[in-house]
Amino acid sequence: MLPISLRPNGRRAVIVGGGNVAARKAESLVDAGFPIFVVAERIGDGLRSILEATGNAHAQRAYDSRDLHDAALVVAATDASEVNARIVADARAAGALVCDALHPARGDFTMAATQRIGELTISVDSSGNAPAFSRRVARELAGNLGPSYADAVRALARMRDYVKQTFPAGERAPILRALAERPIAELVAAPAAVVCATRRSALATIQSRAVAARLAERGIASTLLCVTTAGDRDTQTPIDRLGSTNVFVKELEAALQERRADYAVHSAKDLASELPAETCIAAISAREDARDAFCSERYASFDSLPPGAVVGTSSPRRRVQLAALRADLRYEPLRGNVDTRLRKLAEGEYDAIVLAMAGLNRLKTGAAHVVPFPVDRVVPAVGQGALAVETRAGDEWLAGVVRDAVNDAASELCVNCERAALRGLRAGCSAPLGIHAYFAAEVMVVEGAYARSDGTTARVRLERAISTLAQARALGAEVAERLT
């Protein structure tokens, strides 16, 4: 048996029979929106009342096969088995679905008992064996669920429209499935929308949409507020010469502080070591691949580059660490979004460039040769690969929802360790500093590399059993002390 919901769309249903069974079928069909036509030699008071109240047509006479013309559904509800059998045969010959009230297995469908709570329809089907009991079960279910379920259906309908408009087809089903499992009170109470501040780049939009998807699973729709940052406006000057430690963040934080946005999504590596007092980090996402990656259209690896080859990067951190590995190469500035950098590589402006694996993976792009550097060879930036979601301080409800939806406990510990080291060194996000923490079983391993002002490069590797944020931050402070 396949339970389905059938929309009338103006199609006619024919009921043959005039007793109580026919009256119950008529009531259900009319309630579902079907225009009905009843034919019977005797029409009972209950059925007649339904016909008079709804204005549906009837004929008080014997059944004729021509009565089924243009019928979409037919109900055989007479007391005579042989008459019902003939109606079933005639209906199938006419291309209509038929229900046999006396012998349910002989027809094409049975009619479930239904109760409605707003737009929610509860149907109970006993395969025609116990219709009165089916009605009782439907009533009891409707009584136990209550009107909040109708409110939840309306909220889900709004969210379904939002998800269809906002997310690619392949991302929609998991969001809607997760949303349908949320507590009813949460679905009903969720606000219509919040605003997410994001940079305009393709990568930033993908990252922000990933966070918006997690919130959509909790019934919260996000509108993206696309912001152009100082780092986006100037794509020529090397980042470390732009005169600010938060060139990709400041304008997003201003949108929060001015209440033009409710939350902002950042690449965690772009955040300064200290946030404005008015904001806080509500969540750190699960980490994408945090490694830096060698990219080239001609050469298979960093080690295979010929002396004098041009390597593009505007990151002082990368430049210092790469030069320590290969001082015989030329390191030239490279700005722009990921697609722009890959285009410059493809056009031959560089023999190789270095990008973050996280961005390549999220954009599903790359070059002919993409080879990640081990983290103990080129130490990634603080927070690289993770997303940080920033909210206003004091907005505890939204911060709690964001944390529940997005936060990854292991990434949070690692990024907090790294950011504690950043604070300890009083360094900005564009400093020649690499700190990367990761877990090996329950032990946190931290790699650190820092180019000091005297031209020397300090490196450190520490391992500790870490389970709390306080421990993670203390380890980060120790890393900073060792690198000083």
C-alpha positions as CSV (number, residue, x, y, z in Angstrom):
1,M,0.0,0.0,0.0
2,L,1.2,3.5,-0.9
3,P,-0.3,6.3,1.2
4,I,-0.5,9.5,-1.0
5,S,-2.2,12.9,-0.8
6,L,-4.3,13.6,-3.9
7,R,-5.1,17.2,-4.9
8,P,-8.6,17.7,-6.6
9,N,-7.4,20.3,-9.1
10,G,-11.1,20.6,-10.2
11,R,-11.6,16.9,-10.9
12,R,-14.9,15.3,-10.1
13,A,-15.6,12.4,-7.7
14,V,-18.6,10.1,-8.1
15,I,-20.2,8.3,-5.2
16,V,-22.6,5.5,-5.9
17,G,-24.8,4.8,-2.8
18,G,-26.8,6.9,-0.4
19,G,-26.3,5.5,3.1
20,N,-24.1,6.3,6.1
21,V,-21.0,4.9,4.5
22,A,-21.6,7.1,1.4
23,A,-22.2,10.1,3.7
24,R,-18.8,9.6,5.4
25,K,-17.0,9.3,2.1
26,A,-18.8,12.4,0.8
27,E,-17.8,14.4,3.8
28,S,-14.1,13.4,3.4
29,L,-14.1,14.2,-0.3
30,V,-15.8,17.5,0.1
31,D,-13.4,18.4,2.9
32,A,-10.5,17.6,0.6
33,G,-12.0,20.0,-2.0
34,F,-13.5,17.6,-4.5
35,P,-16.7,18.4,-6.3
36,I,-18.9,15.3,-6.0
37,F,-21.8,13.7,-7.8
38,V,-24.0,11.2,-5.9
39,V,-26.2,8.6,-7.5
40,A,-28.5,6.4,-5.5
41,E,-32.1,5.1,-5.5
42,R,-32.4,6.3,-1.8
43,I,-30.4,9.1,-0.3
44,G,-30.2,9.2,3.5
45,D,-30.7,12.3,5.6
46,G,-27.0,12.6,6.5
47,L,-25.9,12.5,2.9
48,R,-28.7,14.8,1.8
49,S,-27.6,17.4,4.4
50,I,-24.1,17.4,3.0
51,L,-25.3,17.8,-0.5
52,E,-27.6,20.7,0.4
53,A,-24.9,22.4,2.4
54,T,-22.3,22.2,-0.3
55,G,-24.4,22.6,-3.4
56,N,-23.1,19.4,-5.0
57,A,-25.2,17.5,-7.5
58,H,-27.0,14.2,-7.1
59,A,-29.4,11.9,-9.0
60,Q,-31.9,9.7,-7.1
61,R,-32.1,6.7,-9.4
62,A,-30.4,3.4,-10.3
63,Y,-26.7,3.6,-11.2
64,D,-25.7,3.8,-14.9
65,S,-22.1,3.3,-16.2
66,R,-22.4,6.7,-17.9
67,D,-22.5,8.3,-14.5
68,L,-18.7,7.8,-14.4
69,H,-18.0,10.1,-17.3
70,D,-15.1,12.5,-16.5
71,A,-14.8,11.1,-13.0
72,A,-11.3,11.1,-11.4
73,L,-12.3,9.1,-8.3
74,V,-15.2,6.7,-7.9
75,V,-16.6,5.3,-4.6
76,A,-18.7,2.2,-4.7
77,A,-20.8,2.5,-1.5
78,T,-23.9,0.4,-2.2
79,D,-25.0,-2.6,0.0
80,A,-24.8,-5.0,-2.9
81,S,-21.5,-6.7,-3.6
82,E,-22.3,-7.5,-7.2
83,V,-23.3,-3.9,-7.9
84,N,-20.0,-2.6,-6.3
85,A,-18.1,-5.2,-8.4
86,R,-19.7,-3.8,-11.6
87,I,-18.9,-0.2,-10.5
88,V,-15.2,-1.2,-9.9
89,A,-15.0,-2.7,-13.4
90,D,-16.7,0.3,-15.0
91,A,-14.4,2.8,-13.2
92,R,-11.3,1.0,-14.4
93,A,-12.6,0.9,-17.9
94,A,-13.2,4.7,-17.6
95,G,-9.6,5.3,-16.3
96,A,-10.7,6.4,-12.9
97,L,-9.4,5.2,-9.5
98,V,-12.1,3.4,-7.5
99,C,-12.8,2.6,-3.8
100,D,-15.0,-0.4,-2.9
101,A,-16.5,0.2,0.5
102,L,-17.6,-3.4,0.9
103,H,-14.4,-5.1,-0.3
104,P,-11.4,-2.7,0.1
105,A,-8.9,-5.1,-1.5
106,R,-11.0,-5.1,-4.7
107,G,-10.6,-1.4,-5.2
108,D,-7.6,0.8,-6.0
109,F,-7.6,2.9,-2.8
110,T,-9.1,3.2,0.6
111,M,-10.0,6.4,2.3
112,A,-8.1,7.2,5.5
113,A,-9.8,8.9,8.4
114,T,-8.4,12.4,8.6
115,Q,-8.2,15.3,11.1
116,R,-6.8,18.7,10.3
117,I,-4.8,21.1,12.4
118,G,-4.4,24.1,10.2
119,E,-2.5,23.0,7.2
120,L,-1.4,19.7,8.9
121,T,-3.6,16.7,7.9
122,I,-3.4,13.6,10.0
123,S,-4.5,10.4,8.2
124,V,-5.1,7.0,9.7
125,D,-5.9,4.0,7.5
126,S,-6.9,0.5,8.7
127,S,-7.1,-0.8,5.1
128,G,-10.9,-0.5,5.3
129,N,-11.1,-3.1,8.2
130,A,-11.9,-0.7,11.1
131,P,-13.0,2.7,9.8
132,A,-14.6,3.8,13.1
133,F,-11.4,2.9,15.0
134,S,-9.3,4.8,12.4
135,R,-11.5,7.9,13.1
136,R,-10.9,7.5,16.8
137,V,-7.1,7.3,16.4
138,A,-7.0,10.3,14.1
139,R,-9.1,12.3,16.6
140,E,-6.8,11.3,19.5
141,L,-3.6,12.2,17.5
142,A,-5.0,15.6,16.6
143,G,-6.0,16.3,20.2
144,N,-2.5,15.3,21.5
145,L,-0.6,17.4,19.0
146,G,-2.5,20.7,19.3
147,P,-2.3,24.0,17.4
148,S,1.4,24.4,17.8
149,Y,2.0,21.8,15.1
150,A,0.0,23.9,12.7
151,D,2.2,26.8,13.5
152,A,5.3,24.6,12.9
153,V,3.9,23.6,9.5
154,R,3.6,27.2,8.5
155,A,7.2,27.9,9.8
156,L,8.5,25.0,7.8
157,A,6.7,26.2,4.7
158,R,8.4,29.6,5.0
159,M,11.8,27.9,5.6
160,R,11.3,25.6,2.6
161,D,10.8,28.6,0.3
162,Y,13.9,30.3,1.8
163,V,16.0,27.2,1.4
164,K,14.9,26.7,-2.2
165,Q,15.8,30.4,-3.0
166,T,19.1,30.4,-1.1
167,F,20.9,27.1,-1.5
168,P,21.9,25.0,-4.5
169,A,19.7,21.9,-5.2
170,G,22.3,19.5,-3.8
171,E,22.4,21.2,-0.4
172,R,18.6,21.6,0.2
173,A,17.5,18.1,1.3
174,P,19.9,17.7,4.3
175,I,18.9,21.1,5.6
176,L,15.1,20.4,5.3
177,R,15.5,16.9,6.9
178,A,17.4,18.3,9.8
179,L,14.9,21.2,10.2
180,A,12.0,18.8,10.3
181,E,13.5,17.0,13.3
182,R,13.9,20.2,15.5
183,P,11.7,20.6,18.6
184,I,8.2,22.0,17.8
185,A,8.7,24.9,20.3
186,E,11.9,25.9,18.6
187,L,10.4,25.9,15.1
188,V,7.5,28.0,16.2
189,A,9.6,30.5,18.2
190,A,12.3,31.0,15.5
191,P,12.5,34.6,14.1
192,A,11.8,35.1,10.5
193,A,15.3,36.2,9.6
194,V,18.7,37.4,10.8
195,V,21.4,39.2,8.8
196,C,24.8,37.8,8.1
197,A,27.7,40.2,7.2
198,T,30.1,38.7,4.7
199,R,32.8,39.8,2.3
200,R,31.7,39.8,-1.4
201,S,34.2,37.2,-2.7
202,A,33.1,33.8,-3.9
203,L,35.0,32.1,-1.1
204,A,33.5,34.3,1.6
205,T,30.0,33.8,0.2
206,I,30.4,30.0,0.2
207,Q,31.7,30.1,3.8
208,S,28.9,32.3,5.0
209,R,26.3,30.2,3.2
210,A,27.7,27.1,5.0
211,V,27.0,28.8,8.4
212,A,23.6,30.0,7.1
213,A,22.8,26.4,6.2
214,R,23.4,25.3,9.8
215,L,21.2,28.0,11.1
216,A,18.5,27.1,8.5
217,E,18.4,23.6,10.0
218,R,17.2,25.4,13.2
219,G,14.5,27.4,11.5
220,I,16.5,30.6,11.2
221,A,16.7,32.3,7.7
222,S,19.8,34.4,7.0
223,T,20.0,37.4,4.6
224,L,23.5,38.0,3.4
225,L,24.8,41.6,3.7
226,C,27.8,41.7,1.3
227,V,30.5,44.2,2.5
228,T,33.6,45.4,0.7
229,T,36.5,45.6,3.1
230,A,39.7,47.6,2.9
231,G,41.6,44.5,1.8
232,D,39.1,43.9,-0.9
233,R,39.3,47.5,-2.2
234,D,43.1,47.5,-2.5
235,T,44.2,44.4,-4.3
236,Q,47.7,45.7,-5.2
237,T,49.4,46.7,-2.0
238,P,50.9,43.7,0.0
239,I,48.7,43.0,3.0
240,D,51.4,43.7,5.5
241,R,51.7,47.3,4.1
242,L,48.0,48.2,4.3
243,G,48.5,49.7,7.7
244,S,45.9,47.7,9.6
245,T,45.8,44.3,11.4
246,N,42.2,43.6,10.4
247,V,41.9,44.6,6.7
248,F,39.3,41.9,5.9
249,V,37.3,42.3,9.2
250,K,36.9,45.9,10.3
251,E,33.9,46.7,8.0
252,L,32.1,43.5,9.0
253,E,32.5,44.3,12.7
254,A,31.2,47.8,12.0
255,A,28.0,46.3,10.4
256,L,27.5,44.3,13.7
257,Q,28.1,47.4,15.9
258,E,25.8,49.5,13.8
259,R,23.1,46.7,13.9
260,R,23.0,46.4,10.1
261,A,24.0,42.7,10.7
262,D,23.3,40.2,13.5
263,Y,26.4,38.0,12.9
264,A,29.5,38.0,10.7
265,V,31.4,35.0,9.2
266,H,35.2,35.3,8.9
267,S,38.1,33.1,7.9
268,A,39.5,32.7,11.4
269,K,43.0,33.6,10.2
270,D,41.8,37.1,9.3
271,L,40.8,38.0,12.9
272,A,43.0,40.3,15.0
273,S,44.3,38.9,18.3
274,E,41.8,41.1,20.2
275,L,38.2,41.8,19.2
276,P,36.3,45.0,19.9
277,A,34.6,45.0,23.3
278,E,31.2,45.1,21.5
279,T,31.7,41.8,19.8
280,C,32.6,38.2,20.6
281,I,33.4,34.9,18.8
282,A,30.2,32.8,19.2
283,A,31.6,29.7,17.3
284,I,34.5,28.2,15.6
285,S,33.7,25.8,12.8
286,A,35.1,22.3,12.1
287,R,38.4,22.9,10.3
288,E,38.9,22.3,6.6
289,D,42.4,21.3,5.5
290,A,44.6,23.9,7.3
291,R,47.8,23.3,5.2
292,D,49.3,25.7,2.7
293,A,49.5,24.3,-0.8
294,F,52.1,24.6,-3.6
295,C,50.2,25.2,-6.9
296,S,51.7,25.2,-10.4
297,E,50.7,24.6,-14.0
298,R,54.3,23.4,-15.0
299,Y,56.1,22.0,-12.0
300,A,55.1,19.0,-10.0
301,S,56.4,20.1,-6.6
302,F,58.1,22.9,-4.7
303,D,61.4,21.0,-4.7
304,S,61.3,20.5,-8.5
305,L,61.2,24.3,-9.2
306,P,64.4,25.4,-11.0
307,P,66.6,28.1,-9.3
308,G,65.2,31.6,-10.0
309,A,61.6,30.4,-10.5
310,V,59.0,33.0,-9.5
311,V,56.7,32.0,-6.6
312,G,53.7,34.3,-5.8
313,T,52.7,35.1,-2.3
314,S,51.9,38.3,-0.4
315,S,52.0,36.5,3.0
316,P,55.1,37.5,5.0
317,R,54.6,34.2,7.0
318,R,54.7,32.1,3.8
319,R,57.6,34.1,2.3
320,V,59.8,33.7,5.3
321,Q,59.2,30.0,5.7
322,L,59.5,29.2,2.0
323,A,62.7,31.2,1.7
324,A,64.1,29.2,4.6
325,L,63.5,26.0,2.4
326,R,64.5,27.5,-0.9
327,A,66.5,30.7,-0.8
328,D,67.3,30.3,-4.5
329,L,63.7,31.2,-5.6
330,R,62.2,34.6,-6.3
331,Y,59.2,35.5,-4.1
332,E,56.9,38.1,-5.6
333,P,53.8,39.7,-4.3
334,L,50.4,38.2,-5.3
335,R,47.1,39.7,-4.3
336,G,43.5,39.1,-5.4
337,N,40.9,36.4,-4.6
338,V,41.6,32.8,-5.3
339,D,40.3,32.8,-8.8
340,T,42.4,35.8,-9.7
341,R,45.5,34.3,-8.3
342,L,44.9,31.0,-10.2
343,R,44.3,33.0,-13.4
344,K,47.6,34.8,-13.0
345,L,49.3,31.5,-12.5
346,A,47.6,30.0,-15.6
347,E,48.7,33.1,-17.6
348,G,52.3,32.5,-16.8
349,E,53.0,35.4,-14.5
350,Y,54.3,33.0,-11.8
351,D,55.9,29.6,-12.0
352,A,54.1,28.7,-8.8
353,I,51.9,30.2,-6.1
354,V,51.0,29.2,-2.6
355,L,47.4,29.1,-1.5
356,A,45.4,27.7,1.4
357,M,44.1,24.2,0.9
358,A,40.9,25.2,2.7
359,G,40.0,27.8,0.1
360,L,40.8,25.5,-2.8
361,N,38.6,22.7,-1.3
362,R,35.7,25.0,-0.6
363,L,35.8,26.5,-4.1
364,K,36.4,23.1,-5.6
365,T,39.3,24.5,-7.7
366,G,43.0,24.2,-8.1
367,A,45.9,24.0,-10.6
368,A,47.5,21.2,-12.6
369,H,49.8,20.4,-9.6
370,V,48.5,21.0,-6.1
371,V,50.8,19.7,-3.3
372,P,50.1,20.5,0.4
373,F,53.1,21.4,2.6
374,P,53.3,19.3,5.8
375,V,52.5,21.6,8.8
376,D,55.9,21.0,10.3
377,R,57.5,22.3,7.1
378,V,55.4,25.3,6.4
379,V,53.4,26.2,9.6
380,P,49.9,27.5,8.7
381,A,48.5,30.8,9.9
382,V,46.6,31.2,13.2
383,G,43.1,29.9,12.6
384,Q,43.7,28.8,9.0
385,G,41.0,26.5,7.7
386,A,38.5,27.4,10.4
387,L,35.5,29.8,10.2
388,A,34.8,32.2,13.1
389,V,31.3,33.5,13.6
390,E,31.2,36.8,15.4
391,T,28.1,38.3,17.2
392,R,27.4,41.3,19.3
393,A,28.4,40.9,23.0
394,G,25.2,40.5,25.0
395,D,23.2,38.9,22.2
396,E,23.2,35.7,24.1
397,W,20.2,34.1,22.3
398,L,21.8,34.3,18.9
399,A,25.3,33.5,20.1
400,G,23.9,30.3,21.8
401,V,22.0,29.3,18.6
402,V,25.1,29.9,16.5
403,R,27.3,28.0,18.9
404,D,24.9,25.0,19.0
405,A,24.7,25.0,15.2
406,V,28.3,25.7,14.2
407,N,30.9,25.2,16.9
408,D,33.3,22.3,16.8
409,A,34.9,21.5,20.2
410,A,38.3,20.3,18.9
411,S,38.7,23.2,16.5
412,E,37.7,25.6,19.2
413,L,40.4,24.4,21.5
414,C,43.0,24.5,18.7
415,V,42.1,27.9,17.4
416,N,42.0,29.3,21.0
417,C,45.5,28.0,21.6
418,E,46.7,29.6,18.4
419,R,45.0,32.9,19.1
420,A,46.5,32.9,22.6
421,A,50.0,32.7,21.1
422,L,49.1,35.5,18.7
423,R,48.1,37.7,21.6
424,G,51.2,36.7,23.6
425,L,53.4,37.8,20.7
426,R,51.3,41.0,20.2
427,A,51.3,40.1,16.5
428,G,48.7,40.9,13.8
429,C,47.0,38.5,11.4
430,S,49.6,39.5,8.7
431,A,52.7,39.0,10.9
432,P,55.4,36.5,9.8
433,L,54.0,34.0,12.3
434,G,52.7,30.5,11.9
435,I,51.0,28.7,14.7
436,H,49.1,25.5,14.1
437,A,47.5,23.2,16.8
438,Y,46.0,19.8,16.2
439,F,45.0,16.7,18.2
440,A,46.8,13.4,18.1
441,A,44.4,11.3,20.1
442,E,43.9,13.4,23.3
443,V,47.2,15.2,23.0
444,M,47.4,18.6,21.4
445,V,50.4,19.2,19.2
446,V,51.4,22.8,18.4
447,E,53.8,23.8,15.7
448,G,55.1,27.4,15.8
449,A,57.4,29.5,13.5
450,Y,58.1,33.2,14.0
451,A,60.4,35.5,12.1
452,R,61.9,37.8,14.7
453,S,62.7,41.5,14.0
454,D,66.4,40.6,14.2
455,G,66.1,38.4,11.1
456,T,66.2,35.1,12.9
457,T,63.4,32.6,12.7
458,A,62.3,30.7,15.9
459,R,60.5,27.4,15.8
460,V,58.9,25.4,18.5
461,R,56.9,22.2,18.8
462,L,55.0,21.4,22.1
463,E,52.7,18.6,23.1
464,R,50.2,18.6,26.0
465,A,47.1,16.8,27.1
466,I,44.4,19.4,26.6
467,S,40.7,19.3,27.4
468,T,39.6,22.8,28.4
469,L,39.8,26.3,26.9
470,A,41.9,27.5,29.8
471,Q,44.5,24.8,29.2
472,A,44.5,25.5,25.5
473,R,45.1,29.2,26.1
474,A,47.8,28.5,28.6
475,L,49.6,26.3,26.0
476,G,49.3,29.1,23.5
477,A,50.9,31.5,25.9
478,E,53.7,29.1,26.5
479,V,54.2,28.8,22.7
480,A,54.5,32.6,22.5
481,E,57.0,32.7,25.3
482,R,59.2,30.0,23.6
483,L,59.1,32.0,20.3
484,T,60.0,35.4,21.8
